[in-house]
């Protein structure tokens, strides 16, 4: 059976910590989409570690960690990430498996990313400029290079063919960047990548499932960034929802079991794009400060606002969420009142459905409020310790979404996670 854990907002929900907590119940942790724009934060012996491409079960020595075909890999950043993790005593060569069908990010993909963002001007989508979008474009355009291509004798020829095509596109866009100095690092990183196990992960994973092995599929980014169902066009380039694990790992839907959906107790977003509940005031600043809301990959300050139950219910529906997990609840401890968006007002009408084109729609959030709870959540260690006003807050979420909250994260520590009975 395969369980899945994914974000229900615009990413940054705290997935890494939850995967790390659940990992001992599984045999395999598998990433199924996204690229090095992901930033899954873990704490190992009080040391902060941010994972970008490698699955979050990597610090559990008995687990195997899989990078699926739905992931795009930048060999250079991947090499640096591996070196950091191996420097912490992890034997990646024996625990990391990479799909031969995962696509490769080239230096020219990053140049194309920059050129595309510059061309959009004020309409830029807030790309991380890591070449992820152009790599997925080459994948769907049937031009891409895959990890399995690295093992072929004519890889350099294939690389040069695609590079020349990219350089031609950049010339048409009147964008110039000398990428020659990046190529030495790229080819060195390609050689480093080849020392890990490169397999037909689709066959391998299905064989493991048939043997009774338990798999946890790990998503990156969040549901509201999904290429089909997110706040288009301000979205990522992959399917971030439960359905993405089937195409990103080669697993049939019949094997999907639990769906763990993660939401912060409030909302954040990095970069451009619609954000109905954004707080452009002192409350938003306080959320950012208390929640340390700065991108783990980019360092960019995150936009902050109240939890959006309309979007959350939509995300639960799309993913078939069986277990809700609320993170960063303790960040709200000092708020005099806490807002929950329960509907939108659009053109004078009230709706609880997420609109088709929210980017061009004036969406006015309607709120219910809960007053400040009686004690700090970080002082709670069990479900029975939770203050009454916070219980009102989470019951409101459960009632609106129709999904039970199974875990509440009340601090950054690995053990600061309350299991609800």
N, C-alpha and C positions, 0 to 999 in steps of 0.2 A: 504494500500500500504506500501511496505517496501523499504526504501532507504538504501544504503550501503555506508560506508565511510572506505577506506582502503589505505594502503601505497603502493606506486608504485616502491620503491627502495628496499634497504636491511633493512628496518625498520628505526626507529628514525626520521621519516619525520615531526613530530609535530602533530600527529593525535589527541592527547588529547585536545589541545587548540581548534582545529576546531570542534570537537564533542561538546565541551563546548559552543562554539559560536552558533552552529546550534541547540542545544538541545531544546531551547524554542519552536521550530516549531513542536516538536514531543511529543508523549505521553509516549513512551517507548524507552529506549536505551538498546540494547542487544549485549553482547559479544558472538561471535560464534566460536572462536577457540583460540588456544594458551594456555599459562599458566602464571605462575609468572615470566617468563623471559620477559614479556612485561613491558614497563615502559612508561606510558602515563603521561606526565608532565602538570600540571595545576597550575595556580596562583590564590589563593583565598585571597583577601585583601592583595596582595603583598607577601603572604606566598606561597612558593613553595611546592606543594604536588605531589607526584609521585604515580600513581595508577598502580597496577600490575595485579590484577585479577578482581577488581570491575569496572564496566563500568563508562565511563567518564561523565555521566549525573548525578552523585551522588550528586552534590552540587546544583541541581535544585529541590526544595522540592516537586514540583507537578509531577515530573517524576517517573516512575517505572523503575528499572534497573534490567536487566535479565542476568544471567550467563547461557549460553546455554550448551547443551550436548556435543558440540565440544570442550569445554574448559576442561583442566585438572587442578585440584585444590589441592594445598598443604595446608592442614588444618592449619598447624603451621603458615606459612606466611600469610595466609588468616585471621587468628585470629588477628595477629599483625596489619594488614592493617585495619581491621574493627575497632580495638581499637583506632587507630590514627584518623580515619575519624569521629568516634563517639565523640572523644575528641574535635572535631571542631564544635560540636553541631548538627551533622547530625543524624537523627533517622533512622538508616538502617533497623531496624526490620520491619518497615512499608513500606519500599520502595524497598527492595532487594529481588529478587526471584531467586532461584537456581534450575536448572534442576536436577531431580532425576537420569538422565542418564549421568551426567557429571562424569568423572573418577577421582579417588583419587590418589594423589602421596603419597607413603609410604616412611618411612625413608630408607628402603632398595633400593628403586628406585634411591635415590640420591647416594648411595654407588655403585650401578651398573653403574650409569652415570660416576662416577670418574674412576671406573675400566675400562670401555670401552675406555675412553679418554687416559688413561695411556697405554692401549694395542696398541693404534694406533700410539704412538710415534710421529714422525715428521709429520705424516699424520692426526693428530688430527683435528677435524672440528671446534673447538672453542666453544664447548658446555658451557653453563652457569652453568653446574653441578647442576642443580636444580631438576633433576630426570624426566624431561619432556619427553625426548626421550624414556627411558625405560617404562614410563607409557603408552605412545602411543603404544609401542611394545606389552605390555600386553593387551591393548585394541584390537589390531588387532589379537593377538594370543589367544583371548577369555579367558584370565585369570584374567582380571582386576577387581578391586572393584569400585563400583559406589556410588554416594552420597546416592541413595536409599537403598544401602546395610547397611548404617549406622543406619537405622531405624529398621533393623531386629534383632531379639533376639540372633541370632547366629553370629553376626558380628565379635566378637572376634575370634571365630573359623575360620571364613573365612579369617580373617586377618592373623592368624598364619599359615594357609595352604599356603598362597601366600608368606609370609615372609620366611618360610622354603624352598620354591622353590628358592627364591632369594639367600638365604644363600648357598644353594647347588651350584648355578651358580657361586657365588663369590669364593667359595672354588676351583672350577674347574679353575677359572681364577687366582688363587694364590693371591687373594686380601683379606686382612683382615681388618675389621673395626668393632669396638664394637658399635653397634647401640642401645644397651639396654638403655643408658642414654638419648636417644632421644625419647623413647617410651612414657614416662610420659607426655612430652609436646605434643606428637602426640595425645594421647587419651584425654587429656584435651582440645585440639583444636577441636577434633571431637565433643565433647559435646557442645562447643561454637557454632560450625557450625550448629548444630541441632536446635538452637533457631530461625534461619531464615526460611523463607517460602521455603519449598522444594516441588516442584510441577511437574506434567507432563507438562513441558513447551511447548512441541510440540502441545498438545491439547489447552493449555491455550492461547498461542500466536495466533493460528489460530482463536480462538474464538474472541480475541481482534481485529484482522484484519477484521473479518466479521462484527464487530460492528462499523467499520470505524475508529478505532484507528490508529494513524500514528507511525510507528516503524522506528528507525534508527539502522541498524546493524553495529556494530563497530568491525573492524578487528584489529588484532595485528601483529607485525612484518611487513613484506612487501612482495610484489609480487615476488621479485627476491630470496626470501627464501622459496617459495612454494615447497612442497615435490615433486611435479610432474614437475613443469615448471621453478623452480629456478636454481641456479648454483650448481646443484647436483654434488657431495654429500654434499657440504657445504651449507646445507639448514636446515630448521626447520622440525618438524615432523608432520605438519598439512598442510591443504590447506588454504593458506592465501588469495586466490583470491575470486572473487564474488561468484563462484560456492560453496565455502565453507560455505556460510551462509545457503544454503538450507539443507545441511547435518548437519550443526552445530546448527541449530535451529528447523529443522523440518518444513521448509516453502517451498512451491512449487515455481518454477521459475516464474510462471505467476504473482506472487505478487511483483516482483522486479521492482522498478521504477528507480529513479536516482541512478547513481553510481558516488560518489565523490572520485576522485583519488588524492592522495597527493604526491607531490614531492618537495624536497628541490630545491633551485636554483643551487645547486651543488650536489655532491654525497658524501656519507659517508658509511663506513662499519665497523662493529666491528668483531674482530676475524679473523680467516683464511678464505681463499676462493678467487676466481677470482674477480678482480676489474680493468677492462681495463683502466679506466681514472684516476687511483690513481696517486697522485702527491707526489713523494718521494723527495721533495725539500723544499726550503723556502716558496714557495707559499702554499704547503700543510700544512706546519707548521702554516702559517698565517691564513689559513682557520680554522684550529683546534682551534687556540687561539681566533679569532674573533667570531667563532660560538660556543665557549665553548663546543667543541665536545668530551664529555666524557659520557660514558653510564649512563643513569639515574637509571638503575638497578644494573649494575656491577661496574660502575666507570671507566671502561677500556677506554683508549684513542681510539677515532675512527680514522680510516684511512680516508683521505679526497682526493677529486679530483673534476675535472670539471663535469658538468652535462652530462650524457650519453643519448643522444636522441635516439640511436638505442634501448637500453634497455627500455627507457621510452615508445617509440612507441609500443614495444612488450608488455609491461605491460598494456597499454591502450587497445590494441587489446584483450588480455586475459580476461580483466575485463569488457569490454564494457563500458569504462568510458564515462560519459556524461558531467562531469564538472571537469576540472583540477583545482587544488589548489596548488599554489607555495608558499612555506614557506622559512623563513630565507633569503629572498631576500636582506635584509639590510646588511647581513654579507659580501656581495660582494662590498659594497660601496667604499672601499679603494683599490680595485684591479685595477691596471693600464689597464689590459685587462682581459676579461672573456671568457673562452673557452666553446664551445658547441661541443661535439662529434657527428658528422653527419654520420660517416661510420666507418667500420673496414677494415683494410687490413690484409688478411689471405692468406698465401702462394702466395703472389704477386697479389691476386685478391681483388677487393673492393666489400664489401657487406654491406647491411643495414639490414640484418637478424641476429638475435642472434643465435650463433652457438650451436650445440648439446652438445659438450663436451668442453666448454670454459676453463675448468681447464687444459686440456692437449693441448690446441690450442694456438699458439702464435698469439695474437690478438693486432694489432697496431692501436690505435684510430686515426682517422683523424678529424681535428678540423676546425671550423669556429670561428672567434673571434669578440667580441664586445668591443669597447673601454670604459673606465671608464665613468660612467654617471655623469651628471653635478651637482647633489646635492644629499644629503643623503636621502635615501628612508624613513628612520624613521621620517623625517620631513613632509612626505606626509600624507594627511588625506583622499584624494578622488582620484578617477581615473584620473581626469584632472590634478592633481598635479605631476604625474609621469614624470620623465625626459625623453627626447627624446631617448637617448641611451638605457635606460631600456625598453622603448616601443619596440625598435628594437629587443632587447633580447627576450621579451615574444612573439612577433610576429613570431620570428624564431621558437620558441617552438610550437606554435599553428600550423604553417604551416607544420612542420615536422610530428607532431603527428596527425593532423587533428581534434584536440579537443580544444574547447574554454577554456581559463583560466577564471574562474569565481571569484576567490578570490586570493588575494596576501597578505601574512603575512609579515609585515615589522617591527617586534619587538616582544618581549616576552609578552607584555601586552595583557590583554584580549581584549582590544579595538583596538589594532594595527592590523587591518585587513581591507584591501581595497576591497570593492565590485566593480567589474568591470561592467559597463553598457553594 
